Amino acid sequence: MLRLINQLLEFRRMQNNKLSLALEETDIVNFVYNLCQSFHDTADQKHIALTFVPAMKNYTMFIDRGFIDKAVYNLLSNAFKYTPKGGSV
């Protein structure tokens, strides 16, 4: 529910041309790994294998954590929504 409220607030800021980036130096590999971990319950419930295999152990870069969180969360949500039981993400 909190994600939905934040998305609505962000949409409103975008309409008012007040949307800006809040860049932070972040280990993107660890950041995405943690997002993937939040989907393990969903994976178990739907009998879907969830695997995260990064090309590097870590990679630090400047990102807007909120935007990346939303993008990866939406990608994973859609992957689980359209992956059949017994599949893999």
C-alpha positions in Angstrom: 0.0 0.0 0.0 2.9 2.4 0.8 4.4 1.7 -2.6 1.1 2.7 -4.3 0.8 5.9 -2.3 4.4 6.9 -3.1 3.8 6.2 -6.8 0.7 8.4 -6.7 2.7 11.2 -5.0 5.5 10.8 -7.6 3.0 10.9 -10.4 1.7 14.2 -9.1 5.2 15.7 -8.8 5.8 14.6 -12.4 2.7 16.4 -13.5 3.9 19.6 -11.8 7.4 19.3 -13.3 8.9 19.0 -9.8 10.4 15.6 -10.1 14.1 15.4 -9.5 16.8 12.8 -9.0 18.2 12.1 -5.6 21.5 10.3 -6.5 23.3 8.3 -3.9 26.5 6.2 -4.3 25.2 2.6 -4.0 26.4 -0.9 -4.5 23.8 -1.7 -7.3 24.5 -5.5 -7.0 23.7 -5.6 -3.3 20.7 -3.2 -3.8 19.1 -5.4 -6.5 19.9 -8.6 -4.5 18.0 -7.2 -1.5 15.0 -6.4 -3.7 15.1 -10.0 -5.1 15.2 -11.3 -1.5 11.9 -9.6 -0.8 10.2 -11.9 -3.5 11.2 -15.2 -1.9 7.9 -15.6 -0.2 6.1 -15.0 -3.5 8.4 -17.5 -5.2 7.7 -20.1 -2.6 3.9 -19.6 -2.7 3.8 -19.8 -6.5 6.4 -22.6 -6.7 8.7 -20.5 -8.9 12.5 -20.7 -8.7 14.0 -17.3 -8.1 17.7 -16.9 -9.0 19.9 -13.8 -8.9 23.2 -14.3 -10.7 25.2 -11.0 -11.0 28.1 -10.7 -13.4 30.1 -9.0 -10.6 30.1 -9.4 -6.8 29.7 -5.6 -6.4 29.5 -2.5 -8.5 29.2 0.9 -7.0 27.5 3.7 -8.9 25.3 6.7 -8.4 21.6 5.9 -8.6 18.3 7.3 -7.4 17.4 4.4 -5.1 13.6 5.1 -5.3 13.5 5.0 -9.1 15.6 1.8 -9.3 13.6 0.2 -6.5 10.4 0.9 -8.4 11.8 -0.3 -11.8 13.2 -3.6 -10.4 10.1 -4.1 -8.2 7.8 -3.7 -11.2 10.0 -6.0 -13.3 9.9 -8.7 -10.7 6.2 -8.3 -10.0 5.4 -8.7 -13.7 7.8 -11.7 -13.9 6.0 -13.4 -11.1 2.6 -12.4 -12.4 3.2 -14.0 -15.8 5.5 -17.0 -14.9 3.6 -20.2 -14.6 3.8 -22.5 -11.6 7.0 -24.4 -11.7 8.7 -21.8 -13.8 11.8 -19.7 -13.0 12.6 -16.0 -12.7 
